[in-house]
């Protein structure tokens, strides 16, 4: 039996619930908003394996090459909110950099809004 099989029940999923991964926190420890398309990359800073959670080490491994927040959540199999909290910890410890690609504030490009509306109607 592998370690993953030991910690997973077939019907109920992972034994550890998401709130245990974040220590019960629901918000990142830094004042950043991580959007789905923001790109995360490792800073190159040396990491003490005992100072970073198992999930944090997984994120750092995935961030060896730039990866979006959405792709991180998918690869880890964790809810987006949990990944955002973990990313906040890693940003606070200067272990990852976030490149923000989403525009902040109001989107006023009428062509973009028209394309989004057309896409929604096509659904």
LONU-704220 format. One record per residue (C-alpha): residue number from 1; residue in one letter; x, y, z. Coordinates in steps of 0.25 Angstrom, whole numbers. Example, Ala and Ser with C-alpha at 12.3 -4.5 7.8 and 13.67 -1.06 7.14 Angstrom:
    n  res     xx     yy     zz
    1    a     49    -18     31
    2    s     55     -4     29
END
This chain:
    n  res     xx     yy     zz
    1    x      0      0      0
    2    x      6     14     -4
    3    x      6     26      5
    4    x     -5     32     -3
    5    x    -14     20     -2
    6    x    -12     20     13
    7    x    -17     34     14
    8    x    -29     33      5
    9    x    -42     26      7
   10    x    -48     22     -7
   11    x    -62     27     -4
   12    x    -59     39      5
   13    x    -47     45     -2
   14    x    -35     50      6
   15    x    -35     48     21
   16    x    -30     62     24
   17    x    -40     72     21
   18    x    -36     85     14
   19    x    -37     94     27
   20    x    -27     85     34
   21    x    -17     88     22
   22    x    -18    103     25
   23    x    -19    102     40
   24    x    -33    107     40
   25    x    -30    120     32
   26    x    -38    124     21
   27    x    -30    136     16
   28    x    -16    138     12
   29    x     -6    143     22
   30    x     -2    154     12
   31    x    -11    165      6
   32    x    -11    160     -8
   33    x    -22    154    -16
   34    x    -18    142    -25
   35    x    -26    142    -38
   36    x    -27    129    -46
   37    x    -18    134    -57
   38    x     -7    140    -48
   39    x      6    133    -50
   40    x     14    127    -38
   41    x     29    124    -39
   42    x     40    120    -29
   43    x     49    131    -24
   44    x     61    122    -23
   45    x     62    124     -8
   46    x     67    111      0
   47    x     56    104      7
   48    x     57     97     21
   49    x     48     85     18
   50    x     44     85     33
   51    x     39    100     32
   52    x     29     97     20
   53    x     17     89     20
   54    x     16     76     11
   55    x      6     84      2
   56    x     15     96      2
   57    x     27     87     -2
   58    x     18     81    -13
   59    x     15     96    -18
   60    x     30     99    -18
   61    x     33     87    -26
   62    x     22     91    -36
   63    x     27    105    -37
   64    x     41    101    -42
   65    x     35    106    -55
   66    x     24    117    -55
   67    x     10    112    -53
   68    x     -3    119    -52
   69    x    -11    118    -39
   70    x    -22    110    -46
   71    x    -12    100    -51
   72    x     -6     99    -37
   73    x    -20     96    -30
   74    x    -23     86    -41
   75    x     -9     79    -40
   76    x    -10     78    -25
   77    x    -25     74    -25
   78    x    -28     85    -14
   79    x    -39     95    -14
   80    x    -35    109    -19
   81    x    -37    116     -6
   82    x    -27    106      1
   83    x    -17    108    -10
   84    x    -18    123     -8
   85    x    -16    122      7
   86    x     -3    113      5
   87    x      2    123     -6
   88    x      0    135      4
   89    x      9    127     14
   90    x     20    125      3
   91    x     19    139     -2
   92    x     21    144     13
   93    x     33    135     14
   94    x     39    140      1
   95    x     39    126     -6
   96    x     30    129    -18
   97    x     27    142    -26
   98    x     14    145    -32
   99    x     13    151    -46
  100    x     -1    158    -47
  101    x     -7    157    -61
  102    x    -22    161    -57
  103    x    -25    175    -59
  104    x    -29    182    -46
  105    x    -41    190    -45
  106    x    -52    192    -55
  107    x    -51    186    -69
  108    x    -55    197    -79
  109    x    -51    190    -92
  110    x    -64    189    -99
  111    x    -59    179   -110
  112    x    -54    170    -98
  113    x    -68    171    -91
  114    x    -75    168   -105
  115    x    -67    156   -107
  116    x    -69    151    -93
  117    x    -84    153    -95
  118    x    -84    146   -108
  119    x    -77    134   -101
  120    x    -87    133    -90
  121    x    -98    133   -100
  122    x    -92    122   -108
  123    x    -92    113    -96
END
